[in-house]
Amino acid sequence: MFKRAVFVFLIVYLFSAGQLLAQTGQGEWRHKEARERSYPADRYFKAVASGPYVRKSLERDRPLLLQQAKEELSLQILSHISVSSQFVLEEEGEEMQSSYREKTSVRTDIDLSGVNTLFYSSKREKRNYALAYVLKWELGQFYRQRMEQACKDGDMLLQGLEEVKREYEKSAEYEKKRNLRERVFHDLEELRVVLVKLERQEQVVRLCGMSPTGAINKDMGRLMKQQKSFRNFFAGKELYKLLSKGEEALANKDYLGALAAFQSAAYQDPLSERAQKGIVQAKKARADELYFQAKGLFLSLDCPAALDTVNESLTYYNTSEAFLLKEQIEKKYFKELADELKRHMRNRSMAKAEEVMNKLKKFYRVNLAGFNSLSSEYSKLAAEIREEEKRLEYARLINQARIELARKQYEEAFRLVEKAEELAPKANQAVRLRQEIKHEHFLHRKKQALKKVPFKYCLRLGAGAYTHLLKTSSLNLDTLQRSSWNPMFTAGLFRKLKIRRNFRNGNDFSSALLVGLFLDAGSFRVNLKDQTLNREVIKKNFYYQLEGGAYFFETLRLSAGMLKGFSSQEDHTYLSTTLGLSARLGYLCIQANYTQLYRLEDKSLLSENETNFQSKISLGVSYQFNFYRKLSSLKKEELRLGSGLD
């Protein structure tokens, strides 16, 4: 119960506090009636700005809305301020000219002092309000001080103008006087700016219900009077000099100089009849001068220069004689250009022909029918030459593509063929060459890929020597006999299994298992007893040994097979088993083998006596030939796609 009472008390307290703040007038200025009561118009300038209330962006919106209220206040004051006069300086040729023009302008900025601001957020109305106000008396006092400072700035400028005037009157050099006039016009422009400021500041003071002091009014009048005096002094002397200069130039037939002088004088005094008359005389004289120059150039067959000259003459003054001369020049020039165009077209010099054609287009009205005929011929010839150039460029691209194909620069060849197809999309030659490049590219990539694929078969061919071991009476080793060393030929054909890439040399491969056939062939000598002569006879016989087996890790040989011996009397056949070692040095193989022979007949291979034990030891060197390696179908398809083949 106690907690509920406390809660109700807090709610009532907060509500009462809010009502109290509202009754004290916080934010009441947002209403027009309350604002007029608090800030009456006879004492304050004021302006209000409002915007939507957003709680999250309140800190950002507050300074923006206050600035908007200040700008509204400035515009409100500026709407009552205008400037009635401006002093303008302009430069024409080498002479500085001045004129005083009447015009009205409104300034868009003003310096405000003593501006106060208020801000209020209404959650109920969901609006933000900003008020900017300034006391008129404070603003008027501020601008009175500004006017006093502006008058001081004007006095400093007048002192400088007095010094320049004295120096100008003493000087007799034209160039020095010219520089002094430029300085005078610059200072007069600065003085104009000061007067404009004073006029604006005076209006602000009067808008505040006040008036400038007597001293300020006196200084303003003096500044305006002195400005007019200096302007009339320098402008009057300059006008007389310009008129004299123009008449002298006209008498000396310097028509351009005379025209510039008279125009400058007319700019100084638009009502000067002497200046206006001089302008007309100078223009007519200059036009006549150019007319006779154009006529002379036309007679000397220099039509371009004559045409430019007569056109310049018409810019000064229009006469029927000048227009007639212009027509004659244009007709003659059109004919010259037409003949030149035909000559270039016969020589098929299209760059020069195009240049002449562009000139002819400016004079098509002179002979419209002739121009249309020439234009048609030019267009037809230009189209023919473009087609011929396309054919030549097409042939060049095709030939260059073939050269790049021979160099195996496939990408460059592709690029050239694509350019050729852009010139002639329907040409079969480019299409065929594209397919040829793709095929050659595929073969090249296939060849490169095959180098990374191991061979599946190998052939070994070599030579060496062997010897036989015999055991005649018993199995004791002291009865073992050895024959002499005999030459032999070795060969082997193997299928590589369990191929792996070498660890040290990634481009080489080794096989864990070689399965295939072993072939040995050679000669041997046999000691036979001749019964007729009762002595031993040595005979040379031949044999071959064929076995099947394997090399393990290309080192250990295990094989079994048959040995066949050929003699003059009869043949002998043995079963054989071989154990051997092989060392591979690149493509060379060094072999050492031990072969055990098993008798299938009663006779011995090497003698007429029967033996219980017979074997063969051989040493040899062979060269290994690797062959047959193949890519998988998937790899071939990948290469085709990479080569651009479908």
GISULMO-V831237 format. One record per residue. N is the residue number from 1. RES is the residue in one small letter. SS is DSSP state (hx for helix, st for strand, lp for the rest). PHI is phi in whole degrees, 0 to 359 (NA if undefined). Layout:
BEGIN
N_RES_SS_PHI, N_RES_SS_PHI
END
This chain:
BEGIN
1_m_lp_NA, 2_f_hx_297, 3_k_hx_298, 4_r_hx_295, 5_a_hx_295, 6_v_hx_298, 7_f_hx_298, 8_v_hx_295, 9_f_hx_298, 10_l_hx_295, 11_i_hx_296, 12_v_hx_297, 13_y_hx_295, 14_l_hx_296, 15_f_hx_295, 16_s_hx_294, 17_a_hx_297, 18_g_hx_298, 19_q_hx_295, 20_l_hx_295, 21_l_hx_295, 22_a_hx_295, 23_q_hx_288, 24_t_lp_285, 25_g_lp_97, 26_q_lp_293, 27_g_lp_81, 28_e_hx_294, 29_w_hx_294, 30_r_hx_290, 31_h_lp_267, 32_k_hx_300, 33_e_hx_295, 34_a_hx_295, 35_r_hx_294, 36_e_hx_292, 37_r_hx_290, 38_s_hx_282, 39_y_lp_228, 40_p_lp_297, 41_a_lp_292, 42_d_lp_282, 43_r_lp_240, 44_y_st_227, 45_f_st_261, 46_k_st_214, 47_a_st_209, 48_v_st_239, 49_a_st_230, 50_s_st_221, 51_g_st_202, 52_p_st_292, 53_y_lp_269, 54_v_lp_230, 55_r_lp_298, 56_k_lp_293, 57_s_lp_253, 58_l_hx_296, 59_e_hx_296, 60_r_hx_280, 61_d_hx_285, 62_r_hx_301, 63_p_hx_295, 64_l_hx_293, 65_l_hx_289, 66_l_hx_297, 67_q_hx_294, 68_q_hx_296, 69_a_hx_296, 70_k_hx_298, 71_e_hx_295, 72_e_hx_297, 73_l_hx_296, 74_s_hx_296, 75_l_hx_296, 76_q_hx_297, 77_i_hx_287, 78_l_hx_295, 79_s_lp_296, 80_h_lp_255, 81_i_lp_243, 82_s_lp_216, 83_v_st_243, 84_s_st_268, 85_s_st_209, 86_q_st_222, 87_f_st_260, 88_v_st_250, 89_l_st_248, 90_e_st_225, 91_e_st_238, 92_e_st_227, 93_g_lp_64, 94_e_lp_256, 95_e_st_258, 96_m_st_275, 97_q_st_245, 98_s_st_222, 99_s_st_210, 100_y_st_246, 101_r_st_249, 102_e_st_269, 103_k_st_200, 104_t_st_247, 105_s_st_219, 106_v_lp_246, 107_r_lp_280, 108_t_lp_248, 109_d_lp_218, 110_i_lp_205, 111_d_lp_269, 112_l_lp_251, 113_s_lp_235, 114_g_lp_79, 115_v_lp_281, 116_n_st_249, 117_t_st_227, 118_l_st_227, 119_f_st_224, 120_y_st_214, 121_s_st_246, 122_s_st_249, 123_k_lp_291, 124_r_lp_292, 125_e_lp_276, 126_k_lp_57, 127_r_st_222, 128_n_st_254, 129_y_st_230, 130_a_st_226, 131_l_st_237, 132_a_st_239, 133_y_st_214, 134_v_st_216, 135_l_st_285, 136_k_hx_298, 137_w_hx_296, 138_e_hx_295, 139_l_hx_293, 140_g_hx_296, 141_q_hx_298, 142_f_hx_299, 143_y_hx_282, 144_r_hx_298, 145_q_hx_295, 146_r_hx_296, 147_m_hx_293, 148_e_hx_300, 149_q_hx_292, 150_a_hx_295, 151_c_hx_295, 152_k_hx_297, 153_d_hx_298, 154_g_hx_294, 155_d_hx_298, 156_m_hx_295, 157_l_hx_293, 158_l_hx_296, 159_q_hx_299, 160_g_hx_295, 161_l_hx_293, 162_e_hx_298, 163_e_hx_296, 164_v_hx_296, 165_k_hx_298, 166_r_hx_297, 167_e_hx_293, 168_y_hx_294, 169_e_hx_290, 170_k_hx_279, 171_s_lp_280, 172_a_lp_242, 173_e_lp_274, 174_y_hx_294, 175_e_hx_295, 176_k_hx_294, 177_k_hx_296, 178_r_hx_298, 179_n_hx_297, 180_l_hx_293, 181_r_hx_297, 182_e_hx_298, 183_r_hx_294, 184_v_hx_299, 185_f_hx_295, 186_h_hx_293, 187_d_hx_292, 188_l_hx_295, 189_e_hx_293, 190_e_hx_297, 191_l_hx_294, 192_r_hx_299, 193_v_hx_298, 194_v_hx_296, 195_l_hx_295, 196_v_hx_296, 197_k_hx_299, 198_l_hx_299, 199_e_hx_296, 200_r_hx_294, 201_q_hx_296, 202_e_hx_297, 203_q_hx_294, 204_v_hx_295, 205_v_hx_299, 206_r_hx_292, 207_l_hx_294, 208_c_lp_277, 209_g_lp_82, 210_m_lp_237, 211_s_lp_219, 212_p_lp_298, 213_t_lp_290, 214_g_hx_299, 215_a_hx_295, 216_i_hx_293, 217_n_hx_298, 218_k_hx_295, 219_d_hx_296, 220_m_hx_298, 221_g_hx_298, 222_r_hx_295, 223_l_hx_297, 224_m_hx_293, 225_k_hx_294, 226_q_hx_294, 227_q_hx_299, 228_k_hx_296, 229_s_hx_296, 230_f_hx_297, 231_r_hx_296, 232_n_hx_293, 233_f_hx_298, 234_f_hx_286, 235_a_hx_292, 236_g_hx_296, 237_k_hx_298, 238_e_hx_293, 239_l_hx_298, 240_y_hx_299, 241_k_hx_295, 242_l_hx_292, 243_l_hx_296, 244_s_hx_295, 245_k_hx_296, 246_g_hx_293, 247_e_hx_294, 248_e_hx_294, 249_a_hx_295, 250_l_hx_294, 251_a_hx_293, 252_n_lp_272, 253_k_lp_63, 254_d_lp_265, 255_y_hx_290, 256_l_hx_292, 257_g_hx_296, 258_a_hx_296, 259_l_hx_296, 260_a_hx_296, 261_a_hx_293, 262_f_hx_294, 263_q_hx_295, 264_s_hx_295, 265_a_hx_294, 266_a_hx_295, 267_y_hx_290, 268_q_hx_291, 269_d_lp_222, 270_p_lp_300, 271_l_lp_268, 272_s_lp_286, 273_e_hx_293, 274_r_hx_298, 275_a_hx_291, 276_q_hx_295, 277_k_hx_295, 278_g_hx_296, 279_i_hx_298, 280_v_hx_297, 281_q_hx_297, 282_a_hx_295, 283_k_hx_295, 284_k_hx_299, 285_a_hx_296, 286_r_hx_293, 287_a_hx_295, 288_d_hx_296, 289_e_hx_299, 290_l_hx_291, 291_y_hx_299, 292_f_hx_292, 293_q_hx_296, 294_a_hx_296, 295_k_hx_296, 296_g_hx_295, 297_l_hx_294, 298_f_hx_294, 299_l_hx_292, 300_s_lp_271, 301_l_lp_66, 302_d_lp_261, 303_c_hx_296, 304_p_hx_301, 305_a_hx_294, 306_a_hx_297, 307_l_hx_294, 308_d_hx_298, 309_t_hx_291, 310_v_hx_292, 311_n_hx_295, 312_e_hx_296, 313_s_hx_298, 314_l_hx_290, 315_t_hx_289, 316_y_hx_272, 317_y_lp_201, 318_n_lp_266, 319_t_lp_228, 320_s_hx_295, 321_e_hx_297, 322_a_hx_293, 323_f_hx_296, 324_l_hx_296, 325_l_hx_297, 326_k_hx_297, 327_e_hx_297, 328_q_hx_297, 329_i_hx_297, 330_e_hx_296, 331_k_hx_296, 332_k_hx_296, 333_y_hx_293, 334_f_hx_298, 335_k_hx_295, 336_e_hx_297, 337_l_hx_294, 338_a_hx_296, 339_d_hx_295, 340_e_hx_295, 341_l_hx_296, 342_k_hx_296, 343_r_hx_295, 344_h_hx_294, 345_m_hx_292, 346_r_hx_295, 347_n_lp_278, 348_r_lp_57, 349_s_lp_265, 350_m_hx_287, 351_a_hx_296, 352_k_hx_291, 353_a_hx_297, 354_e_hx_295, 355_e_hx_297, 356_v_hx_292, 357_m_hx_296, 358_n_hx_296, 359_k_hx_291, 360_l_hx_297, 361_k_hx_299, 362_k_hx_286, 363_f_hx_238, 364_y_lp_295, 365_r_lp_290, 366_v_lp_297, 367_n_lp_213, 368_l_hx_296, 369_a_hx_295, 370_g_hx_295, 371_f_hx_295, 372_n_hx_297, 373_s_hx_295, 374_l_hx_296, 375_s_hx_296, 376_s_hx_294, 377_e_hx_297, 378_y_hx_296, 379_s_hx_296, 380_k_hx_296, 381_l_hx_295, 382_a_hx_298, 383_a_hx_294, 384_e_hx_297, 385_i_hx_293, 386_r_hx_297, 387_e_hx_295, 388_e_hx_295, 389_e_hx_296, 390_k_hx_295, 391_r_hx_295, 392_l_hx_295, 393_e_hx_294, 394_y_hx_297, 395_a_hx_296, 396_r_hx_296, 397_l_hx_296, 398_i_hx_295, 399_n_hx_296, 400_q_hx_294, 401_a_hx_296, 402_r_hx_295, 403_i_hx_297, 404_e_hx_294, 405_l_hx_294, 406_a_hx_296, 407_r_lp_278, 408_k_lp_65, 409_q_lp_264, 410_y_hx_290, 411_e_hx_295, 412_e_hx_295, 413_a_hx_296, 414_f_hx_302, 415_r_hx_299, 416_l_hx_294, 417_v_hx_293, 418_e_hx_297, 419_k_hx_298, 420_a_hx_297, 421_e_hx_292, 422_e_hx_294, 423_l_hx_286, 424_a_lp_221, 425_p_lp_298, 426_k_lp_262, 427_a_lp_284, 428_n_hx_288, 429_q_hx_298, 430_a_hx_292, 431_v_hx_296, 432_r_hx_297, 433_l_hx_295, 434_r_hx_299, 435_q_hx_295, 436_e_hx_295, 437_i_hx_296, 438_k_hx_298, 439_h_hx_293, 440_e_hx_295, 441_h_hx_296, 442_f_hx_296, 443_l_hx_296, 444_h_hx_296, 445_r_hx_293, 446_k_hx_295, 447_k_hx_297, 448_q_hx_294, 449_a_hx_290, 450_l_hx_296, 451_k_lp_295, 452_k_lp_265, 453_v_lp_257, 454_p_lp_288, 455_f_lp_288, 456_k_lp_265, 457_y_st_229, 458_c_st_214, 459_l_st_235, 460_r_st_245, 461_l_st_235, 462_g_st_197, 463_a_st_212, 464_g_st_185, 465_a_st_216, 466_y_st_220, 467_t_st_215, 468_h_st_257, 469_l_st_247, 470_l_st_240, 471_k_st_224, 472_t_lp_260, 473_s_lp_256, 474_s_lp_211, 475_l_lp_270, 476_n_lp_289, 477_l_hx_288, 478_d_hx_288, 479_t_hx_264, 480_l_st_286, 481_q_st_243, 482_r_st_236, 483_s_lp_275, 484_s_lp_283, 485_w_lp_284, 486_n_st_235, 487_p_st_287, 488_m_st_208, 489_f_st_242, 490_t_st_237, 491_a_st_210, 492_g_st_204, 493_l_st_237, 494_f_st_225, 495_r_st_254, 496_k_st_275, 497_l_st_234, 498_k_st_54, 499_i_st_281, 500_r_st_218, 501_r_st_280, 502_n_lp_293, 503_f_lp_289, 504_r_lp_280, 505_n_lp_241, 506_g_lp_292, 507_n_lp_270, 508_d_lp_250, 509_f_st_230, 510_s_st_228, 511_s_st_242, 512_a_st_284, 513_l_st_208, 514_l_st_248, 515_v_st_245, 516_g_st_176, 517_l_st_248, 518_f_st_243, 519_l_st_230, 520_d_st_239, 521_a_st_214, 522_g_st_190, 523_s_st_243, 524_f_st_211, 525_r_st_251, 526_v_st_239, 527_n_st_270, 528_l_st_244, 529_k_st_266, 530_d_st_274, 531_q_lp_291, 532_t_lp_291, 533_l_lp_270, 534_n_lp_56, 535_r_st_204, 536_e_st_274, 537_v_st_237, 538_i_st_265, 539_k_st_239, 540_k_st_261, 541_n_st_239, 542_f_st_232, 543_y_st_211, 544_y_st_220, 545_q_st_232, 546_l_st_239, 547_e_st_225, 548_g_st_243, 549_g_st_180, 550_a_st_207, 551_y_st_256, 552_f_st_259, 553_f_lp_58, 554_e_lp_57, 555_t_lp_232, 556_l_st_263, 557_r_st_253, 558_l_st_229, 559_s_st_207, 560_a_st_212, 561_g_st_182, 562_m_st_219, 563_l_st_241, 564_k_st_241, 565_g_st_250, 566_f_st_241, 567_s_lp_230, 568_s_lp_287, 569_q_lp_261, 570_e_lp_200, 571_d_st_259, 572_h_st_233, 573_t_st_235, 574_y_st_230, 575_l_st_276, 576_s_st_218, 577_t_st_228, 578_t_st_230, 579_l_st_239, 580_g_st_215, 581_l_st_236, 582_s_st_223, 583_a_st_238, 584_r_st_258, 585_l_st_241, 586_g_lp_70, 587_y_lp_264, 588_l_st_266, 589_c_st_231, 590_i_st_257, 591_q_st_233, 592_a_st_223, 593_n_st_232, 594_y_st_240, 595_t_st_240, 596_q_st_258, 597_l_st_257, 598_y_st_240, 599_r_st_289, 600_l_lp_253, 601_e_lp_231, 602_d_lp_279, 603_k_lp_266, 604_s_lp_273, 605_l_lp_284, 606_l_lp_256, 607_s_lp_206, 608_e_lp_277, 609_n_lp_276, 610_e_lp_284, 611_t_lp_229, 612_n_lp_268, 613_f_st_215, 614_q_st_208, 615_s_st_211, 616_k_st_220, 617_i_st_243, 618_s_st_225, 619_l_st_233, 620_g_st_198, 621_v_st_231, 622_s_st_225, 623_y_st_248, 624_q_st_260, 625_f_st_252, 626_n_st_264, 627_f_st_205, 628_y_lp_62, 629_r_lp_227, 630_k_lp_217, 631_l_lp_270, 632_s_lp_285, 633_s_hx_298, 634_l_hx_296, 635_k_hx_294, 636_k_hx_297, 637_e_hx_296, 638_e_hx_297, 639_l_hx_292, 640_r_hx_298, 641_l_hx_295, 642_g_hx_291, 643_s_lp_269, 644_g_lp_84, 645_l_lp_273, 646_d_lp_286
END
